[in-house]
């Protein structure tokens, strides 16, 4: 019984690791994305049953695929110990909400949008990008705090200086910070600057220093942090890939003989050598 289960698990594992199976899963994920996009257009009643049938088939396939991956692991604890497995399980679970339930059609369609995110878990390069982004968040937090301080200071100064010029852009500190975000993204920021320069000709210093800090210094800091973490993630992925290939090559290599087998082989060779040594003098 145990050997049968082991053979079945090995067969399921071969299916999971098969490249064609992975390509087929990615194709189904893309089909799911297409179905979500098609429903945003006015679809006639003629094609609606076909779309619903395809949606049910995609949902059924995702359910079977996640069950295959769960069966390939050594127990549910091993499956749920991996973050990407938990992510895939949650995406599949929430997509099981039927489209035909009254009052849940909009919710079910919104949940099906997230099935496209399963591409991240199936493409290693995308997983590296997401892992790098998540691991860089703690370091980015302090940069974001410093940026907020800069925005707050410049927003307070801008509200005090330019509030009487344009209440819509500088009326209070909250609106002023939104205006500064517009300036930082270079969205018609020169119009804002020229308006204040009619009253304060040297106000261009305010905008130039702010853009230098927000758009150049802190933006480059954010990019540098993400690139540093991404490089580390790529190196870790390369090490894991090399370790996996080495383990696969070791598993495919023929097993080496143990010490007892070697001793038995040496003993047999010695007996054959003695027998040949005894027979050679007799023939002479």
C-alpha positions in Angstrom: 0.0 0.0 0.0 2.8 2.4 1.0 4.7 1.6 -2.2 1.6 2.3 -4.3 1.2 5.7 -2.7 4.8 6.4 -3.2 4.6 5.5 -6.9 1.4 7.6 -7.3 3.1 10.6 -5.6 6.2 10.2 -7.8 3.9 10.2 -10.9 2.2 13.3 -9.7 5.5 15.0 -9.1 6.6 14.2 -12.6 3.5 15.8 -13.9 4.0 18.9 -11.8 7.7 19.2 -12.9 6.9 18.6 -16.6 7.6 21.7 -18.7 4.7 21.0 -21.0 2.4 21.0 -18.0 3.8 24.3 -16.8 3.3 25.9 -20.3 -0.2 24.6 -20.4 -1.0 26.1 -16.9 0.5 29.5 -18.1 -1.7 29.3 -21.2 -4.8 28.7 -19.1 -3.9 31.7 -16.9 -3.6 33.8 -20.0 -7.0 32.5 -21.2 -8.5 33.4 -17.9 -7.1 36.9 -18.3 -8.6 37.1 -21.8 -12.0 36.0 -20.4 -11.9 38.8 -17.8 -11.0 41.3 -20.5 -13.7 40.2 -22.9 -16.4 40.6 -20.2 -15.6 44.3 -20.0 -17.0 44.7 -23.6 -20.7 44.5 -24.4 -21.1 40.8 -25.1 -24.3 39.6 -26.7 -26.4 36.8 -25.2 -25.3 34.5 -28.0 -21.7 34.3 -26.6 -22.5 34.6 -22.9 -23.1 30.8 -22.4 -19.7 30.1 -24.1 -17.9 32.5 -21.8 -19.6 31.0 -18.8 -18.6 27.5 -19.9 -15.0 28.5 -20.5 -14.9 30.2 -17.1 -16.2 27.1 -15.4 -13.6 25.0 -17.2 -10.8 27.3 -16.2 -11.9 27.3 -12.6 -12.1 23.5 -12.6 -8.6 23.2 -14.1 -7.2 25.6 -11.5 -8.8 23.4 -8.8 -7.3 20.2 -10.3 -3.9 21.8 -10.7 -3.7 23.0 -7.1 -4.8 19.6 -5.9 -2.0 18.0 -8.0 0.5 20.4 -6.4 -0.8 19.6 -3.0 -0.6 15.8 -3.6 3.0 16.2 -4.9 4.2 17.7 -1.6 5.0 15.7 1.5 1.8 16.6 3.4 -0.3 19.8 3.7 2.2 21.3 6.1 5.0 21.2 3.5 2.7 22.7 0.9 1.5 25.6 3.0 5.0 26.3 4.3 5.8 27.9 1.0 4.5 31.4 0.6 3.8 31.1 -3.2 1.7 28.0 -2.6 -0.4 29.8 0.0 -0.8 32.7 -2.5 -2.0 30.3 -5.3 -4.3 28.4 -3.0 -6.0 31.7 -1.9 -6.4 32.9 -5.5 -7.9 29.5 -6.5 -10.2 29.5 -3.5 -11.6 32.9 -4.0 -12.2 32.2 -7.7 -14.5 29.3 -6.8 -17.3 31.9 -6.1 -19.9 31.1 -8.9 -20.8 33.8 -11.3 -24.4 32.7 -11.2 -25.0 33.6 -7.5 -27.4 36.5 -7.1 -25.7 39.5 -5.6 -22.2 38.2 -6.1 -21.7 38.6 -9.8 -19.6 41.8 -9.4 -17.6 40.3 -6.5 -16.9 37.1 -8.5 -15.7 39.0 -11.5 -13.5 41.2 -9.4 -12.0 38.1 -7.7 -11.3 36.5 -11.1 -9.2 39.4 -12.1 -6.6 38.3 -9.5 -6.1 35.0 -11.2 -3.8 36.8 -13.6 -1.4 37.2 -10.7 -0.8 33.5 -10.8 1.7 34.2 -13.6 4.0 35.6 -10.9 4.1 32.2 -9.1 4.8 30.3 -12.3 7.5 32.4 -13.8 10.7 32.4 -11.7 11.9 35.8 -13.0 8.6 37.4 -11.9 8.9 35.8 -8.5 12.4 37.3 -8.1 11.0 40.7 -8.9 8.2 40.4 -6.4 10.5 39.0 -3.7 12.9 41.9 -4.3 10.1 44.4 -4.0 8.7 42.9 -0.8 12.2 42.6 0.9 13.1 46.2 0.0 10.0 47.6 1.7 11.6 47.9 5.2 14.4 49.9 3.7 12.1 51.9 1.5 10.0 52.8 4.6 12.6 55.1 6.0 13.1 56.8 2.7 9.4 57.3 2.5 9.3 58.8 5.9 12.1 61.2 4.9 10.2 62.1 1.8 7.1 62.8 3.8 9.1 65.2 6.0 10.4 67.0 3.0 6.9 67.2 1.5 5.4 68.4 4.8 8.0 71.2 5.2 7.7 72.4 1.6 4.0 72.1 1.8 3.8 74.3 4.9 6.1 76.9 3.4 4.2 76.9 0.1 0.9 77.3 1.9 2.2 80.3 3.9 3.8 82.0 0.9 1.5 81.1 -2.0 -1.9 80.6 -0.3 -3.1 84.1 -1.2 -2.0 83.6 -4.8 -4.0 80.5 -5.5 -6.2 78.9 -2.9 -7.0 75.9 -5.1 -3.3 74.9 -5.2 -1.9 76.3 -1.9 -5.0 76.9 0.4 -3.9 74.5 3.1 -1.0 72.1 3.8 -2.9 69.1 2.5 -3.7 70.7 -0.9 -0.2 72.1 -1.0 1.3 68.6 -0.6 -0.9 67.4 -3.5 0.4 70.3 -5.6 4.0 69.3 -4.7 3.2 65.8 -5.8 2.1 67.2 -9.1 5.4 69.2 -9.2 7.4 66.1 -8.4 5.8 64.1 -11.2 6.5 67.1 -13.6 2.8 67.4 -14.5 2.6 71.0 -15.8 4.7 72.2 -12.9 6.1 75.1 -14.8 2.6 76.6 -14.9 2.5 76.5 -11.1 5.9 78.0 -10.9 5.2 80.9 -13.3 2.0 81.8 -11.5 3.9 82.3 -8.2 6.8 84.0 -9.9 4.5 86.9 -10.8 4.4 87.8 -7.1 7.7 86.3 -5.9 10.2 86.4 -8.8 12.7 84.3 -6.8 10.2 81.5 -6.0 11.8 79.4 -8.7 14.4 78.5 -6.0 11.5 76.9 -4.0 10.6 74.6 -6.9 14.2 73.8 -8.0 15.3 72.8 -4.6 12.2 70.7 -4.0 12.6 68.9 -7.4 16.2 68.3 -6.7 15.5 66.6 -3.4 12.2 64.8 -4.2 12.7 63.8 -7.9 16.5 63.3 -8.1 17.9 62.4 -4.7 15.2 60.4 -3.1 14.0 58.8 -6.3 17.6 57.6 -7.0 17.8 56.3 -3.5 14.6 54.2 -4.0 15.9 52.9 -7.3 19.3 52.0 -5.7 17.7 50.1 -2.9 15.5 48.1 -5.2 18.3 47.3 -7.5 20.5 46.2 -4.6 17.9 43.8 -3.3 17.1 42.6 -6.7 20.7 41.7 -7.4 20.8 39.7 -4.1 17.6 37.9 -5.1 19.0 37.0 -8.5 22.2 35.6 -6.9 20.1 33.6 -4.4 17.9 32.2 -7.2 21.0 31.3 -9.2 22.4 29.4 -6.2 19.1 27.6 -5.6 18.9 26.7 -9.3 22.5 25.4 -9.3 21.8 23.4 -6.2 18.7 21.9 -7.7 20.5 20.8 -10.9 23.3 19.3 -8.8 20.8 17.4 -6.7 19.1 16.1 -9.9 22.3 15.0 -11.4 23.2 13.2 -8.2 19.8 11.5 -8.1 20.2 10.3 -11.7 23.8 9.0 -11.1 24.1 5.2 -10.4 24.4 4.5 -6.7 27.9 3.9 -5.5 28.7 0.5 -3.9 29.0 0.5 -0.2 31.9 -0.9 1.9 30.4 -4.4 2.3 29.9 -4.8 -1.5 33.4 -3.7 -2.1 34.8 -6.1 0.5 32.8 -8.9 -1.0 34.1 -8.1 -4.5 37.7 -8.0 -3.4 37.3 -11.3 -1.7 35.9 -12.9 -4.8 38.7 -11.5 -6.9 41.2 -13.0 -4.4 39.6 -16.4 -4.6 39.7 -16.3 -8.4 43.3 -15.3 -8.3 44.2 -18.2 -5.9 42.3 -20.7 -8.1 44.1 -19.5 -11.2 47.4 -19.8 -9.3 46.7 -23.4 -8.3 45.7 -24.5 -11.8 48.5 -22.9 -13.7 51.3 -25.2 -12.1 49.2 -28.3 -12.7 49.0 -27.5 -16.5 52.8 -27.0 -16.6 
